[in-house]
Amino acid sequence: MTKAVHFLPDEKSHEATRLLPYVMAVMVYLSALALMGSMMLHKGFGDWTESLSNRLTVQITTLDPEQREVQVNQVIDRLRKTPGIDYVRKLNQVEIEELLEPWLGEGNVTSDLPVPDILDVTVSRTLQLDLDALRGMLTRISENIYLDDHQQWLGRFLRLMDMVEYTALGILLLVVMATVCIVIFGTKAGMAENRETIAVMHHLGAQDGMIARAFQDRFMAYGLKGGVIGLLLAFVTLVSLIYLSRDLASGLVKVPEFPVTQVAILLVIPLFAAFISLATARITVLRDLGRMV
Amino acid sequence: MIHFENVGMRYGMGSEVLKDISFNLKPGSLHFLTGPSGAGKTSLLKLMYLAHRPSRGKITMFREDVGAAARTDLPRLRRRIGVVFQDFRLLDHLTAVENVALPLWIAGGKGAEIEEHVEELLTWVGLEGRMKSRPPTLSGGEKQRVAIARAVIKRPDILLADEPTGNVDPAIAKRIMHLFVELNKLGTTTVIATHDMGLVKKVKANRMHLSDGKLHMIQAGEDAPEPQDTDFDPSKFEIRRLDQNEFGPKTYTSIGDGENEA
């Protein structure tokens, strides 16, 4: 490694580059939000799909209460005897009202409302269940019994989940690219400001690596400083958003929790910003110096 | 030490500023580089301090063909050359000590010994009270002495100086020349570009005279053309006193007499 020689002017005197740490802070802020958003959505979607992937819902909509009671017991009995089904439970009136309240409003679920009976069925993860056969068996009991395995909307939901995650990663990629461009501009501005200094060092016999190192060290410091500021701001924003969304959350949507165990990844962002700045500045300076004799 | 063979140089697509330059400077020799402004002195020096590659011909320095040398080899060669630039090229944000220390830093020298060495040299060139001053606060002569100190601090194998005594008083100029001669005696091949014929006459050295991009080597003591700043030849112009009659008689009257200047 070439010895560092501090031949560049004090960074405070640099008009063009002195704002770079703050631009880097904004870039890191956006990157951190995109990454954190992606991680939270990934975990949230994962939790939702996990909770639904081994669940079935059976609705019995027969209007006659006595006949329906008989059908409910019959269905529960049949399901409990079916291999591949671990658990069957009938939702009580309070649970059904809680499910309907987000749609109809609190206190609007009255006793004269034709609400079906709902069975929550937990399916074994180890045994494959023949859903068509199960559906046929339920239909033979009554035409008013419906089996919902959630696959139709879950499939769409998974596609949406993928799209949102890829969008977040796309935003992250764009921000990284913008960061690289900004560092290139900043490095070139810094080189233009110090053209004479570079020329003198070059004529005095300084290796390109020595000149590049002075720039890369400076830009690495800019990246690190901006990275720490940006990450702190992103944490503050995220904590505020989670706090606010908890107040707004209803029974319909469960607010995704921040995966605390993955927080270490976020701490890498300022280091990544510093590395991008360092590498970009070094490559830019070496390419420009390569044009000199 | 420095060998040029049919070297030509042009800037971009322009015409050649140096044509068929051939010479050989022996190790430890001292040369003045003279010639009118625009003759190509600075361009020749640029070739010698490896700031440009020749358009044609071959340059050998330190027994290496510098035209064919890899770019990565050039810094090593440059570190063996000390240059006093005509416009000094000091770094304004560094102190005099730091400017002079640059070649030693670049060569990987250590702080304490560098500082001691640099301060000794700056004292020698008469800048003992200006060690921590930055170039914008120095006079032209002081800047020049800092530039010279920077060029010689590492005892280079080759010293190239572009008008090194142009901005200093005769006493300092004498001192600087003494430094160059002493360095030369220690084995440094020295080339001094100058317009100062008084300086050239005082020091016994060979001359490299450039005129219209061509080089004439003149042995010490030989008669040679005087360096001229321009192609202006005063002998072609007649300067004579004009008779008053050529303007006609002049009569002045007082203001208010009602008459104007005749």
Interface residues (C-beta under 8 A of the other chain):
Chain A: K3 V5 F7 P9 D10 S13 E196 T197 A199 V200 M201 H202 H203 L204 G205 A206 Q207 D208 M210 G290 V293
Chain B: Y49 L50 A51 H52 R53 R71 T72 L74 P75 R76 L77 R78 R79 I81 V83 R89 L90 L91 H93 L94 L102 P103 W105 I106 A107 G108 R150
